[in-house]
Every structure is written in C-alpha cells, then in structure tokens.
C-alpha cells in the first residue's frame, strides 16, 4: 500500500474528504519525525514503536581493495513491530 492508497482508505473509512485525510496523514508522520528528532521514542500500542539508534564510528574495510576505511558514526530510525501486529501477521 502506498501513500495515495492509504490516504484514500483513511478518507473512505473516516468519511472525510481526501484532502482532509491527506492532512491527517501529514500531521501524523510529521509528529513522529519531530519526536524522533528530539530523541523521543514513539510507541503506538498494538502496532509498534519507533526510536533512533546511535551507531559509534568504527574502522571498516573496503571489500574490493581490502584497505581500512573510517566509517562515521550515525543515527538510524528503527521500527519494532508490536506484539499484536506480530501475532496478526503470523496467524
């Protein structure tokens, strides 16, 4: 399902206009992004949680040349499915 399909489904189920559904989805996504940028964890019960994982810099290896390469530290957003979602998918 892509963003357009999700917006249409939201509009149909909530009986709102497609423009309103698009705004709701935009606010939802922006709120999650804003919280993650502030270092907060976002949990949606029954669905899952989002958080930022920090990776320290390390020395890696270029597989082609075998030479050592310094890899910068980074932050990655992670999603972890909740118990109910896992159960639903595996049933």
C-alpha positions as CSV (number, residue, x, y, z in Angstrom):
1,X,0.0,0.0,0.0
2,X,1.4,3.4,-0.9
3,X,0.7,6.8,0.5
4,X,-2.1,7.6,-2.0
5,X,-3.9,4.3,-1.3
6,X,-3.5,4.8,2.5
7,X,-5.0,8.4,2.1
8,X,-7.9,7.0,0.1
9,X,-8.6,4.3,2.6
10,X,-8.4,6.8,5.5
11,X,-10.8,9.1,3.7
12,X,-13.3,6.3,3.0
13,X,-13.2,4.8,6.5
14,X,-13.4,8.1,8.4
15,X,-15.9,9.6,5.9
16,X,-13.8,12.7,5.3
17,X,-12.5,14.3,2.2
18,X,-9.3,13.1,0.5
19,X,-7.7,16.5,1.3
20,X,-8.6,16.2,5.0
21,X,-7.2,12.6,5.0
22,X,-4.0,13.8,3.4
23,X,-3.7,16.5,6.1
24,X,-4.3,13.9,8.9
25,X,-1.6,11.6,7.5
26,X,0.8,14.5,7.1
27,X,0.3,15.6,10.7
28,X,0.8,12.0,11.9
29,X,4.0,11.5,10.0
30,X,5.4,14.9,10.9
31,X,4.6,14.4,14.6
32,X,6.6,11.1,14.6
33,X,9.5,12.7,12.7
34,X,9.6,15.7,15.1
35,X,9.5,13.4,18.2
36,X,12.3,11.2,16.8
37,X,14.5,14.3,16.0
38,X,14.0,15.4,19.7
39,X,15.3,11.9,20.8
40,X,12.0,10.7,22.0
41,X,10.6,7.2,21.4
42,X,7.2,6.9,19.8
43,X,5.0,4.0,20.8
44,X,1.7,3.1,19.2
45,X,0.1,0.3,21.3
46,X,-0.9,-2.7,19.2
47,X,1.2,-1.5,16.2
48,X,4.8,-0.9,17.2
49,X,7.4,1.6,18.3
50,X,9.9,4.0,16.6
51,X,13.2,5.1,18.0
52,X,16.6,6.4,17.0
53,X,19.6,4.1,17.4
54,X,23.0,5.6,17.5
55,X,26.0,3.9,15.9
56,X,29.5,4.7,17.0
57,X,32.2,5.4,14.4
58,X,34.3,2.4,13.6
59,X,37.1,1.2,11.3
60,X,35.7,-0.8,8.4
61,X,37.3,-2.5,5.4
62,X,36.7,-1.8,1.7
63,X,35.8,-5.3,0.3
64,X,37.3,-4.6,-3.1
65,X,40.7,-3.3,-2.1
66,X,41.0,-4.6,1.5
67,X,42.1,-1.1,2.7
68,X,40.9,0.2,6.1
69,X,38.2,2.9,6.0
70,X,37.0,5.1,8.8
71,X,33.2,4.9,9.0
72,X,31.4,7.9,10.6
73,X,29.0,7.5,13.5
74,X,25.4,7.8,12.5
75,X,21.8,7.8,13.8
76,X,19.2,5.4,12.3
77,X,15.5,5.4,12.8
78,X,14.2,1.9,13.8
79,X,10.7,0.4,13.8
80,X,9.9,-2.5,16.0
81,X,6.6,-4.3,15.5
82,X,4.4,-4.6,18.5
83,X,3.2,-7.9,19.9
84,X,-0.3,-7.7,18.5
85,X,1.0,-6.8,15.0
86,X,3.4,-9.7,15.0
87,X,0.7,-12.1,16.1
88,X,-1.7,-10.8,13.4
89,X,1.0,-11.2,10.7
90,X,1.9,-14.7,11.8
91,X,-1.6,-16.1,12.1
